[in-house]
Amino acid sequence: MRRSGFGQSVYKTQLFTDSDMTFVLTSGGHNSGIINEPKLARGHHRSSRHTAGAHYVGPEAWVAQNTPQPGSRWPAWKTWLEGKSSGVAPAPPIGAPDKGLDPIVQAPGTYVYQT
């Protein structure tokens, strides 16, 4: 990861809000940090939580304070989402049964098999 200019413009989004915020910085750019699936992770990521009312920490100090974690950020994001979730929601109904419109076929439909 480059230490100077590592995405400081994105990091500064913390200046625009006074709410809880989790910031994650990945190494390797867009493909390595976001698109590649976890088993292909070659880099690392750093993350921290900025709580409401906390003082702003500059980007260079933030990098120094947050140790790189090896691998993909996807497993950490999954854990974060699970902590914010209330559980598994029931699937929405297919069709409009309340209007007498039953589904013709089950999801995902037959169009996915068309070539």
PyMOL commands that set and color helices and strands:
alter all, ss='L'
color gray80, all
select helices_A, chain A and resi 8-16+29-35+38-40+59-65+74-84+97-99+110-113
alter helices_A, ss='H'
color red, helices_A
select strands_A, chain A and resi 21-26+44-50+69-70
alter strands_A, ss='S'
color yellow, strands_A
deselect
rebuild
show_as cartoon
